[in-house]
Amino acid sequence: MKALVLFGTRPECIKLAPVVGALGGLSGCEVRVCFTGQHKEMARQVIDLFGLDVHWDLGLMTSNQSLAGLSSRCLDSVDRVLEEWRPDWVVVQGDTTTAMISALAGFYRGVKVAHVEAGLRTRNMQHPWPEEFNRCAIDLFASAYFPPTEWAAQNLRREGVEQEKILVSGNTGIDALLQIAGKSYDWEHSPIKFLRDDRDIVLVTAHRRESFGGPFEQLCQALKELALLYPATRFVYPVHLNPNVQAPVNSTLGGLDNFHLLAPVDYFSLVQLLKKSRLVLTDSGGIQEEAPTFGLPILVMRETTERPEAVDAGFAQLVGTDCSKIVSESCKRLNLPVEETRITKPNPYGDGKASDRIAAFLARL
């Protein structure tokens, strides 16, 4: 069996690294890795962290790239790889442009597509945009579906996907998280060494396209109010490189003594931040999955979420981008002792064995 695993962004790389390892451990399976370079520097850190061998680095990233330009370059470049190696399976993860276009290239070549983290839905093509379209498109023609939860599997069944093509695997991101969380971390030479003390930490990540403009400015204003209300708490925000994020964040939050605006941190350091935080404010899908491993409460600064399991389990609450709601719900948690806000339940997204299940399923097919 020849399996081509493709990714272009850091989250994809994190969630597919354990899949590459599991496939590589199968007898009679040849696995190769293609990195499109949709996000170059941030993904490269994870490639090095997991020790992945990249067989094709397409280098597609350009400054201020449009989705149309990225898509056209990706389709042509991935097609050349497929023509050269002729795999049996194209393995993609999630809902990025790389995932959707790579799956489409496979479909055009008659190669079977395996979709890791299939079945996530908001039923709103604008939230998140363009990810909701991307994942729905992949699920139109995939041959193997790996929803992380039963809720995601039910979405696929309602859309007519045959049961024999579906395996509820758990989320491979939890496989990666547990693998990295167990490693020894060099605090002394890390980009977050100034956070080694015992002061409370609130971790912030926000970068969604659909929030750009007025909603994102409201979100930043809420963060500023919280920093002023809780001067003894450190607010730590690794800021996405997109200019639509950088401009409002720096103008609103720059200069606050207890608000630390960092360059995007490597994944190993992000895991340490999760372990030390008492609250997470995020619009990231991956953080919604990872934070429950550490019992963290999560306020999701989005209008919708395709990960309702964290909400149902009591870890997460949707607060949107409304300034007053973000502030009021944060205060409810920050006014309590840390031990009263910790959530002692299993992570609803997985047990760390999803990748092995996926590899075994593909081998059977």
KEKE-3310 file (N, C-alpha, C; in steps of 0.2 Angstrom, whole numbers, plus 5000, padded with zeros to 4 digits):
npx = (5004:5003:5004:5001:5004:4998:5001:5000:4999:5003:4994:4989:5000:5004:4993:4994:5007:5007:5000:5007:5018:5011:5006:5019:5023:5016:5017:5021:5017:5021:5025:5024:5028:5021:5024:5015:5019:5010:5009:5024:5036:5030:5025:5036:5043:5036:5038:5051:5051:5044:5052:5049:5051:5052:5047:5043:5043:5034:5034:5024:5020:5017:5019:5005:4996:4982:4967:4963:4974:4983:4976:4976:4990:4993:4985:4990:5004:5002:4996:5007:5015:5007:5007:5020:5022:5011:5002:4992:4983:4978:4981:4973:4970:4957:4952:4959:4965:4975:4972:4959:4962:4972:4965:4956:4964:4968:4956:4954:4964:4960:4963:4961:4954:4958:4951:4955:4949:4936:4919:4915:4905:4897:4886:4885:4891:4899:4905:4916:4925:4936:4934:4922:4917:4928:4929:4917:4917:4928:4922:4913:4918:4927:4935:4938:4933:4937:4930:4932:4923:4908:4897:4902:4903:4889:4885:4891:4884:4871:4873:4874:4885:4892:4892:4902:4913:4917:4925:4925:4937:4943:4953:4967:4975:4976:4984:4996:4998:4998:5010:5020:5018:5023:5037:5053:5055:5065:5065:5074:5080:5070:5057:5047:5052:5051:5039:5040:5036:5024:5012:4995:4990:4982:4978:4978:4972:4969:4963:4954:4947:4934:4931:4938:4940:4927:4922:4933:4940:4932:4934:4947:4946:4939:4949:4958:4951:4950:4963:4966:4957:4962:4976:4986:4986:4994:4992:4993:4998:5001:5004:4996:5003:4997:4993:4980:4977:4988:4988:4976:4978:4991:4988:4978:4982:4995:5008:5002:5006:5004:5000:5006:5012:5017:5028:5022:5023:5033:5026:5029:5032:5019:5011:5017:5012:4998:4998:5001:4991:4976:4964:4957:4956:4949:4949:4952:4951:4959:4964:4953:4951:4963:4964:4955:4962:4970:4961:4956:4945:4937:4934:4926:4929:4920:4906:4900:4903:4912:4914:4906:4907:4915:4909:4897:4902:4906:4918:4919:4913:4903:4906:4906:4911:4907:4911:4906:4901:4912:4920:4912:4910:4923:4926:4918:4925:4938:4936:4935:4943:4957:4956:4943:4939:4944:4942:4937:4936:4937:4945:4935:4939:4948:4959:4972:4975:4971:4978:4984:4972:4967:4977:4976:4964:4964:4973:4966:4956)
npy = (4994:5011:5026:5043:5057:5073:5090:5107:5117:5122:5116:5105:5098:5094:5086:5076:5071:5060:5051:5048:5041:5030:5024:5021:5011:5000:4984:4981:4994:5008:5024:5041:5059:5075:5092:5106:5119:5130:5137:5142:5144:5142:5129:5122:5121:5112:5100:5098:5096:5084:5076:5073:5065:5074:5072:5079:5096:5109:5122:5133:5145:5162:5180:5189:5180:5176:5166:5160:5161:5153:5141:5137:5136:5125:5115:5112:5108:5098:5089:5085:5078:5067:5061:5058:5049:5040:5035:5024:5029:5046:5055:5067:5081:5088:5105:5114:5125:5118:5104:5103:5105:5096:5084:5085:5085:5072:5065:5069:5062:5049:5043:5036:5044:5048:5055:5063:5068:5070:5076:5087:5101:5116:5121:5133:5142:5153:5154:5143:5153:5150:5137:5129:5126:5119:5107:5101:5099:5090:5079:5075:5066:5057:5042:5035:5039:5048:5053:5062:5060:5053:5062:5069:5058:5055:5066:5064:5052:5057:5064:5054:5046:5030:5017:5008:5015:5023:5027:5030:5038:5045:5060:5064:5075:5074:5063:5068:5079:5072:5065:5075:5083:5075:5076:5082:5099:5113:5126:5137:5141:5145:5153:5158:5159:5169:5167:5158:5160:5159:5167:5170:5164:5169:5162:5168:5166:5171:5173:5172:5173:5177:5186:5198:5215:5225:5216:5210:5220:5223:5212:5213:5225:5220:5211:5221:5227:5217:5215:5227:5225:5215:5216:5209:5197:5188:5190:5181:5181:5174:5181:5180:5181:5187:5203:5208:5204:5208:5222:5228:5221:5226:5240:5241:5233:5234:5240:5238:5233:5220:5212:5201:5201:5190:5184:5171:5156:5141:5124:5116:5125:5131:5120:5120:5132:5130:5120:5128:5138:5146:5149:5149:5160:5159:5158:5147:5131:5120:5122:5122:5108:5103:5110:5104:5092:5097:5101:5113:5128:5135:5149:5152:5163:5165:5164:5152:5135:5120:5111:5104:5096:5099:5109:5103:5095:5103:5110:5121:5137:5146:5163:5172:5188:5199:5212:5215:5203:5194:5199:5198:5185:5180:5186:5179:5167:5171:5177:5166:5154:5145:5131:5129:5131:5122:5107:5091:5080:5067:5071:5074:5072:5062:5048:5046:5036:5037:5038:5025:5017:5023:5019:5005:5003:5008:4999:4988:4991)
npz = (5000:4995:5003:5002:5012:5015:5019:5024:5033:5050:5060:5053:5051:5064:5067:5058:5059:5069:5062:5051:5057:5062:5050:5044:5052:5048:5041:5025:5020:5012:5015:5011:5012:5008:5009:5007:5010:5013:5025:5030:5039:5052:5051:5048:5060:5067:5059:5061:5075:5076:5069:5055:5039:5025:5008:4997:4996:4992:4992:4992:4997:4996:4998:5005:4999:4989:4991:4979:4971:4978:4978:4965:4962:4971:4966:4954:4957:4967:4959:4950:4959:4962:4949:4947:4958:4960:4971:4981:4991:4995:5009:5019:5031:5040:5035:5027:5014:5008:5011:5005:4991:4988:4990:4980:4969:4970:4968:4955:4949:4951:4963:4979:4993:5009:5023:5037:5052:5048:5044:5053:5056:5054:5047:5041:5028:5029:5042:5050:5038:5024:5028:5031:5019:5013:5020:5018:5005:5003:5009:5000:4990:4996:5001:5013:5029:5044:5057:5072:5082:5088:5085:5074:5065:5064:5057:5044:5041:5039:5028:5018:5018:5017:5030:5030:5026:5036:5051:5068:5075:5085:5089:5081:5084:5098:5100:5096:5105:5118:5116:5114:5126:5136:5135:5140:5144:5139:5149:5152:5140:5132:5122:5131:5144:5153:5159:5170:5183:5196:5193:5188:5172:5157:5142:5126:5109:5093:5077:5066:5050:5047:5057:5055:5055:5061:5071:5076:5081:5092:5100:5103:5111:5122:5127:5131:5142:5151:5154:5161:5172:5179:5184:5190:5183:5170:5153:5139:5122:5108:5093:5077:5061:5051:5043:5046:5058:5066:5065:5073:5085:5090:5090:5100:5111:5113:5124:5136:5153:5158:5147:5136:5120:5109:5096:5085:5093:5095:5093:5104:5114:5115:5120:5133:5138:5138:5148:5159:5160:5166:5161:5144:5130:5114:5096:5090:5082:5085:5098:5105:5106:5112:5125:5134:5138:5149:5158:5156:5156:5143:5133:5118:5105:5094:5083:5080:5082:5076:5084:5095:5105:5116:5121:5126:5135:5145:5145:5136:5131:5120:5116:5106:5098:5105:5115:5128:5132:5132:5142:5153:5155:5156:5168:5177:5178:5182:5194:5202:5213:5206:5207:5207:5195:5186:5176:5179:5169:5156:5141:5128:5115:5112:5116:5113:5104:5091:5079:5077:5075:5063:5054:5054:5049:5036:5031:5031:5022)
capx = (5000:5007:5000:5004:5001:4999:4999:5003:4999:5005:4989:4989:5007:5003:4988:4996:5013:5007:4997:5013:5021:5007:5007:5025:5024:5013:5020:5018:5015:5026:5022:5028:5025:5022:5022:5014:5021:5005:5012:5031:5040:5027:5024:5043:5045:5033:5041:5058:5049:5042:5057:5046:5055:5047:5049:5041:5042:5032:5036:5019:5018:5019:5017:4999:4993:4975:4965:4962:4981:4986:4973:4978:4997:4993:4982:4995:5010:5001:4995:5013:5018:5003:5009:5026:5023:5005:5000:4985:4979:4980:4978:4973:4967:4954:4948:4963:4965:4979:4968:4954:4964:4975:4960:4953:4969:4968:4950:4955:4968:4957:4967:4957:4956:4956:4950:4956:4945:4930:4912:4914:4900:4893:4880:4886:4897:4903:4908:4921:4926:4932:4935:4916:4916:4933:4928:4911:4919:4932:4918:4909:4921:4932:4934:4938:4932:4939:4927:4935:4918:4901:4893:4904:4901:4882:4884:4892:4879:4865:4874:4874:4891:4891:4895:4908:4919:4917:4928:4926:4944:4946:4956:4974:4979:4977:4989:5002:4998:5001:5017:5024:5017:5027:5044:5056:5055:5070:5063:5079:5082:5063:5054:5042:5055:5049:5033:5041:5034:5017:5007:4990:4991:4976:4981:4974:4974:4963:4965:4949:4946:4927:4931:4942:4937:4924:4921:4940:4942:4928:4937:4953:4944:4937:4955:4961:4947:4951:4970:4965:4953:4966:4983:4991:4986:4997:4988:4999:4994:5005:5000:4996:5007:4992:4992:4973:4977:4993:4987:4972:4981:4996:4986:4974:4984:5002:5010:4999:5011:5002:4998:5012:5011:5022:5028:5020:5027:5033:5021:5031:5030:5012:5009:5018:5007:4992:4999:5002:4986:4970:4959:4959:4951:4952:4944:4956:4948:4964:4965:4947:4952:4968:4964:4952:4967:4973:4955:4955:4939:4938:4929:4927:4927:4917:4898:4898:4909:4911:4917:4901:4908:4919:4903:4892:4906:4907:4924:4919:4907:4903:4905:4906:4916:4904:4915:4904:4900:4919:4922:4908:4911:4929:4926:4915:4930:4944:4935:4935:4950:4959:4954:4936:4937:4947:4936:4940:4933:4941:4945:4930:4941:4952:4963:4979:4976:4967:4982:4984:4966:4967:4982:4974:4958:4967:4976:4960:4953)
capy = (5000:5017:5032:5050:5061:5080:5095:5114:5122:5119:5112:5099:5094:5092:5081:5071:5068:5053:5046:5046:5036:5024:5021:5019:5005:4995:4980:4982:5000:5013:5031:5047:5065:5081:5098:5111:5126:5135:5141:5139:5144:5139:5122:5119:5120:5105:5095:5096:5093:5077:5072:5070:5066:5077:5069:5084:5102:5112:5129:5137:5151:5169:5186:5191:5176:5175:5159:5158:5160:5147:5135:5135:5133:5119:5109:5110:5106:5091:5084:5083:5073:5061:5058:5055:5043:5036:5032:5021:5034:5052:5056:5074:5082:5094:5109:5119:5125:5112:5098:5102:5105:5090:5079:5086:5082:5064:5063:5070:5056:5042:5040:5036:5050:5047:5062:5063:5074:5072:5076:5093:5105:5122:5122:5140:5142:5159:5153:5147:5154:5145:5130:5125:5123:5115:5100:5098:5097:5084:5073:5073:5061:5053:5034:5033:5045:5047:5058:5061:5059:5050:5068:5070:5053:5056:5071:5060:5047:5060:5066:5048:5042:5023:5016:5004:5019:5027:5025:5035:5036:5050:5065:5063:5080:5072:5059:5072:5082:5068:5063:5081:5085:5070:5077:5087:5106:5117:5133:5142:5143:5145:5160:5159:5158:5174:5165:5152:5161:5157:5171:5167:5165:5168:5161:5170:5165:5174:5175:5170:5178:5180:5191:5204:5222:5227:5211:5209:5226:5222:5206:5216:5229:5216:5209:5226:5228:5212:5216:5232:5223:5210:5218:5204:5191:5188:5188:5179:5181:5173:5184:5177:5185:5191:5210:5210:5203:5212:5229:5229:5219:5230:5246:5241:5229:5236:5244:5235:5230:5213:5209:5199:5200:5186:5181:5164:5152:5134:5120:5113:5130:5132:5115:5122:5138:5127:5117:5133:5143:5144:5151:5150:5163:5157:5156:5141:5124:5115:5124:5119:5101:5102:5112:5099:5088:5099:5103:5121:5131:5138:5154:5152:5169:5164:5164:5145:5130:5114:5106:5105:5091:5102:5113:5098:5092:5108:5114:5127:5141:5151:5170:5177:5193:5204:5214:5214:5196:5191:5202:5196:5177:5179:5188:5174:5162:5173:5178:5160:5151:5141:5124:5128:5132:5116:5103:5085:5075:5065:5075:5071:5071:5056:5044:5046:5030:5038:5036:5018:5015:5025:5015:4999:5004:5009:4993:4983:4993)
capz = (5000:4995:5005:5002:5017:5013:5024:5022:5039:5057:5063:5049:5052:5071:5068:5054:5061:5072:5057:5047:5061:5062:5044:5043:5056:5045:5037:5018:5018:5010:5016:5009:5015:5004:5012:5002:5011:5014:5030:5029:5045:5058:5050:5048:5067:5069:5055:5065:5082:5076:5065:5049:5033:5019:5002:4993:4998:4986:4993:4988:5001:4994:5003:5004:4994:4988:4991:4972:4968:4982:4976:4958:4962:4974:4962:4948:4960:4970:4953:4947:4963:4961:4943:4948:4963:4959:4977:4982:4995:4997:5016:5021:5037:5042:5031:5025:5007:5006:5012:5000:4984:4988:4990:4973:4964:4971:4965:4948:4947:4953:4969:4985:4997:5016:5026:5044:5055:5043:5047:5057:5052:5057:5043:5039:5024:5031:5048:5048:5030:5019:5030:5031:5012:5011:5023:5015:4998:5003:5011:4994:4986:5000:5001:5020:5033:5051:5061:5078:5087:5085:5083:5067:5061:5062:5051:5038:5039:5037:5021:5014:5017:5019:5036:5030:5025:5042:5057:5073:5077:5090:5086:5080:5088:5105:5100:5096:5111:5123:5114:5116:5133:5140:5134:5145:5141:5142:5150:5152:5133:5128:5121:5136:5150:5158:5162:5174:5190:5198:5192:5184:5165:5153:5135:5120:5102:5089:5070:5062:5044:5047:5062:5053:5055:5067:5076:5079:5086:5098:5103:5106:5116:5128:5130:5135:5148:5155:5157:5166:5177:5182:5183:5193:5179:5164:5147:5134:5116:5102:5088:5071:5057:5046:5045:5048:5065:5069:5066:5078:5091:5092:5092:5106:5117:5114:5129:5143:5156:5159:5141:5132:5113:5107:5090:5085:5097:5092:5096:5111:5119:5116:5125:5140:5140:5140:5155:5165:5160:5170:5156:5137:5126:5108:5091:5086:5083:5088:5105:5108:5107:5116:5131:5139:5141:5155:5162:5156:5154:5136:5130:5111:5103:5088:5083:5079:5083:5073:5090:5101:5111:5121:5125:5129:5141:5150:5144:5132:5130:5114:5118:5100:5098:5108:5120:5135:5134:5133:5148:5159:5155:5158:5175:5181:5179:5185:5201:5207:5214:5200:5208:5206:5187:5183:5174:5180:5165:5151:5135:5123:5108:5111:5121:5111:5100:5085:5073:5076:5072:5056:5050:5054:5045:5029:5029:5030:5015)
cpx = (5004:5002:5004:5000:5003:4997:5002:5003:5002:5000:4989:4995:5006:4999:4990:5002:5012:5004:5003:5017:5018:5007:5013:5027:5020:5017:5017:5016:5021:5022:5027:5024:5026:5019:5021:5017:5016:5007:5019:5034:5037:5026:5031:5045:5042:5036:5048:5056:5048:5047:5054:5051:5050:5050:5048:5040:5040:5033:5031:5018:5021:5016:5010:4995:4985:4973:4965:4970:4984:4983:4975:4985:4997:4990:4987:5001:5008:4999:5002:5016:5014:5005:5015:5026:5017:5004:4993:4980:4982:4977:4979:4969:4963:4951:4952:4962:4970:4975:4963:4957:4968:4971:4957:4958:4969:4962:4951:4959:4966:4960:4962:4959:4954:4956:4950:4953:4939:4924:4911:4910:4898:4886:4880:4892:4901:4906:4909:4922:4933:4932:4928:4915:4921:4931:4922:4913:4923:4927:4913:4912:4927:4930:4935:4937:4933:4937:4930:4930:4912:4897:4895:4902:4893:4881:4886:4887:4873:4866:4875:4880:4890:4895:4901:4914:4920:4921:4929:4933:4947:4950:4964:4978:4980:4983:4996:5003:5001:5008:5022:5024:5022:5035:5047:5057:5061:5068:5068:5081:5076:5061:5049:5046:5053:5042:5034:5038:5027:5011:5002:4991:4984:4979:4976:4976:4967:4966:4960:4947:4939:4926:4934:4937:4933:4923:4928:4942:4938:4931:4943:4952:4942:4944:4958:4957:4949:4958:4970:4962:4957:4973:4988:4991:4990:4993:4993:4995:5000:5001:5001:5000:5003:4991:4985:4972:4982:4991:4982:4974:4986:4993:4982:4977:4992:5003:5006:5004:5010:5000:5004:5010:5017:5022:5025:5025:5027:5028:5023:5030:5023:5009:5011:5014:5000:4992:4999:4996:4980:4964:4961:4954:4954:4947:4947:4952:4953:4964:4958:4947:4957:4967:4960:4957:4970:4967:4954:4948:4941:4932:4930:4924:4925:4909:4896:4904:4907:4913:4912:4902:4911:4913:4899:4896:4907:4913:4924:4913:4908:4901:4905:4912:4913:4909:4912:4903:4907:4921:4918:4909:4918:4930:4923:4920:4936:4943:4935:4942:4951:4956:4947:4934:4940:4941:4939:4936:4938:4940:4940:4933:4946:4956:4970:4981:4973:4971:4983:4978:4965:4971:4979:4968:4959:4970:4971:4957:4957)
cpy = (5006:5023:5038:5054:5068:5084:5101:5118:5118:5114:5105:5095:5091:5086:5075:5067:5061:5048:5044:5040:5030:5020:5018:5012:4999:4990:4980:4988:5005:5020:5036:5054:5071:5087:5103:5118:5131:5140:5138:5139:5140:5131:5118:5117:5113:5099:5093:5093:5086:5072:5069:5070:5068:5075:5075:5090:5107:5120:5134:5144:5157:5174:5188:5187:5176:5167:5156:5156:5153:5141:5132:5132:5126:5113:5107:5106:5099:5086:5081:5077:5067:5058:5055:5049:5038:5032:5029:5026:5041:5054:5064:5075:5088:5098:5115:5119:5119:5105:5097:5101:5098:5084:5079:5084:5075:5062:5064:5064:5049:5039:5041:5041:5048:5054:5061:5069:5075:5073:5082:5098:5111:5123:5129:5141:5149:5159:5146:5147:5154:5138:5126:5122:5118:5108:5097:5095:5090:5078:5071:5067:5057:5046:5032:5040:5043:5053:5057:5059:5056:5056:5069:5065:5053:5061:5068:5055:5051:5063:5060:5044:5035:5021:5012:5009:5024:5024:5030:5034:5040:5055:5064:5069:5078:5067:5063:5076:5078:5066:5069:5083:5081:5072:5083:5094:5110:5125:5138:5145:5144:5152:5162:5159:5163:5172:5159:5153:5158:5161:5168:5169:5164:5168:5164:5168:5167:5176:5174:5175:5181:5185:5198:5210:5223:5222:5209:5214:5226:5217:5209:5221:5226:5213:5215:5228:5223:5213:5222:5230:5218:5211:5213:5197:5193:5186:5187:5178:5180:5175:5182:5183:5189:5198:5212:5208:5207:5219:5231:5227:5224:5237:5246:5238:5231:5241:5243:5231:5222:5209:5208:5197:5196:5185:5174:5160:5145:5130:5117:5118:5131:5126:5117:5128:5135:5124:5122:5138:5141:5146:5152:5154:5162:5157:5150:5135:5119:5116:5121:5111:5099:5104:5108:5094:5090:5102:5110:5123:5135:5143:5154:5159:5169:5163:5157:5141:5123:5108:5107:5101:5094:5107:5109:5095:5097:5112:5120:5131:5146:5158:5175:5182:5199:5206:5213:5207:5192:5193:5199:5188:5176:5181:5183:5169:5165:5176:5172:5158:5146:5134:5123:5129:5126:5111:5096:5080:5073:5070:5071:5070:5066:5054:5044:5040:5031:5036:5029:5015:5017:5021:5008:4998:5004:5003:4988:4984:4991)
cpz = (5000:4997:5005:5007:5015:5018:5022:5028:5045:5060:5060:5051:5059:5071:5063:5055:5064:5067:5052:5051:5061:5056:5042:5047:5054:5041:5030:5016:5017:5011:5014:5011:5010:5008:5007:5003:5012:5019:5031:5036:5051:5057:5050:5055:5069:5065:5059:5072:5081:5072:5059:5043:5027:5012:4996:4997:4993:4986:4990:4991:4997:4998:5000:4999:4995:4989:4984:4969:4972:4979:4969:4958:4966:4970:4957:4952:4963:4964:4950:4952:4962:4954:4943:4953:4962:4966:4977:4986:4995:5004:5018:5028:5037:5036:5028:5017:5004:5006:5006:4993:4983:4987:4983:4968:4964:4967:4957:4945:4948:4959:4975:4990:5004:5020:5034:5047:5051:5048:5052:5053:5057:5053:5041:5035:5026:5038:5050:5040:5029:5022:5030:5024:5011:5014:5020:5008:4998:5005:5005:4990:4990:5000:5008:5024:5041:5055:5068:5084:5084:5082:5075:5063:5059:5057:5044:5036:5036:5030:5016:5013:5020:5025:5035:5028:5031:5048:5062:5077:5083:5086:5086:5084:5095:5105:5100:5102:5117:5122:5116:5123:5138:5139:5139:5141:5144:5143:5150:5145:5129:5127:5126:5143:5155:5162:5167:5181:5191:5197:5187:5177:5161:5146:5130:5114:5098:5082:5065:5056:5045:5052:5060:5053:5061:5073:5080:5083:5092:5103:5107:5112:5123:5131:5134:5142:5153:5158:5162:5172:5182:5181:5186:5188:5173:5158:5142:5127:5110:5096:5081:5066:5052:5048:5048:5056:5069:5070:5072:5085:5094:5094:5098:5112:5118:5120:5136:5146:5157:5153:5137:5125:5111:5099:5090:5088:5094:5096:5103:5116:5120:5120:5132:5142:5142:5147:5160:5165:5165:5166:5149:5134:5119:5103:5087:5087:5087:5096:5109:5110:5112:5123:5136:5142:5148:5159:5162:5153:5148:5134:5123:5108:5095:5088:5082:5081:5080:5078:5096:5107:5117:5125:5129:5135:5146:5150:5141:5132:5124:5117:5112:5101:5101:5114:5127:5137:5136:5140:5154:5160:5158:5166:5179:5183:5183:5192:5205:5208:5208:5201:5207:5199:5183:5182:5174:5176:5160:5145:5130:5116:5107:5117:5119:5106:5093:5079:5071:5073:5065:5052:5049:5049:5037:5026:5027:5023:5009)
residu = (MET:LYS:ALA:LEU:VAL:LEU:PHE:GLY:THR:ARG:PRO:GLU:CYS:ILE:LYS:LEU:ALA:PRO:VAL:VAL:GLY:ALA:LEU:GLY:GLY:LEU:SER:GLY:CYS:GLU:VAL:ARG:VAL:CYS:PHE:THR:GLY:GLN:HIS:LYS:GLU:MET:ALA:ARG:GLN:VAL:ILE:ASP:LEU:PHE:GLY:LEU:ASP:VAL:HIS:TRP:ASP:LEU:GLY:LEU:MET:THR:SER:ASN:GLN:SER:LEU:ALA:GLY:LEU:SER:SER:ARG:CYS:LEU:ASP:SER:VAL:ASP:ARG:VAL:LEU:GLU:GLU:TRP:ARG:PRO:ASP:TRP:VAL:VAL:VAL:GLN:GLY:ASP:THR:THR:THR:ALA:MET:ILE:SER:ALA:LEU:ALA:GLY:PHE:TYR:ARG:GLY:VAL:LYS:VAL:ALA:HIS:VAL:GLU:ALA:GLY:LEU:ARG:THR:ARG:ASN:MET:GLN:HIS:PRO:TRP:PRO:GLU:GLU:PHE:ASN:ARG:CYS:ALA:ILE:ASP:LEU:PHE:ALA:SER:ALA:TYR:PHE:PRO:PRO:THR:GLU:TRP:ALA:ALA:GLN:ASN:LEU:ARG:ARG:GLU:GLY:VAL:GLU:GLN:GLU:LYS:ILE:LEU:VAL:SER:GLY:ASN:THR:GLY:ILE:ASP:ALA:LEU:LEU:GLN:ILE:ALA:GLY:LYS:SER:TYR:ASP:TRP:GLU:HIS:SER:PRO:ILE:LYS:PHE:LEU:ARG:ASP:ASP:ARG:ASP:ILE:VAL:LEU:VAL:THR:ALA:HIS:ARG:ARG:GLU:SER:PHE:GLY:GLY:PRO:PHE:GLU:GLN:LEU:CYS:GLN:ALA:LEU:LYS:GLU:LEU:ALA:LEU:LEU:TYR:PRO:ALA:THR:ARG:PHE:VAL:TYR:PRO:VAL:HIS:LEU:ASN:PRO:ASN:VAL:GLN:ALA:PRO:VAL:ASN:SER:THR:LEU:GLY:GLY:LEU:ASP:ASN:PHE:HIS:LEU:LEU:ALA:PRO:VAL:ASP:TYR:PHE:SER:LEU:VAL:GLN:LEU:LEU:LYS:LYS:SER:ARG:LEU:VAL:LEU:THR:ASP:SER:GLY:GLY:ILE:GLN:GLU:GLU:ALA:PRO:THR:PHE:GLY:LEU:PRO:ILE:LEU:VAL:MET:ARG:GLU:THR:THR:GLU:ARG:PRO:GLU:ALA:VAL:ASP:ALA:GLY:PHE:ALA:GLN:LEU:VAL:GLY:THR:ASP:CYS:SER:LYS:ILE:VAL:SER:GLU:SER:CYS:LYS:ARG:LEU:ASN:LEU:PRO:VAL:GLU:GLU:THR:ARG:ILE:THR:LYS:PRO:ASN:PRO:TYR:GLY:ASP:GLY:LYS:ALA:SER:ASP:ARG:ILE:ALA:ALA:PHE:LEU:ALA:ARG:LEU)
# end
